[in-house]
Amino acid sequence: MAVSDPARSLASPLKVLKKTKFTADAAAIAAVAGERAATGIVVGLPRNMDGSEGPRAQSARAFARNLSGALGLPVALWDERLSTVEAERALLVADTSRRRRAEVIDQVAAGIILQGFLDRLGNLAREAAR
């Protein structure tokens, strides 16, 4: 999981949510969303490298749809291709040990996914202001 600042400009990794049952997962996400006064949720969409979608993407779409209904918040999907590769690269540049990289890679990838979404929102707002 990752969260953004109130200005929606900077994503920060928060924690890893181990997937269990939908009800428990939704409750955990709702708790964080409530603590952070979230106005929306972004779910990573695991597309194949050629842009096609397989069973994991369909599962992510169903999760996002169900999550939106359960939380009453808008849920956006964001392409997560190469987010783990980018996270690994960032952790290597930061000289993070192999053990620590394994512990935080998913958190960092979540931050990268959310930052990509936030950057796109910012770009759309700047384009609309022109």
Secondary structure, DSSP 8 states (H G I E B T S, - for coil): -EEE-TTS--EEE--------HHHHHHHHHHHHHHTT-S-EEEEE---TTS---HHHHHHHHHHHHHHHHHTS-EEEEE-TTHHHHHHHHHHHTT--HHHHHHHHHHHHHHHHHHHHHHHHHHHHHHHH-
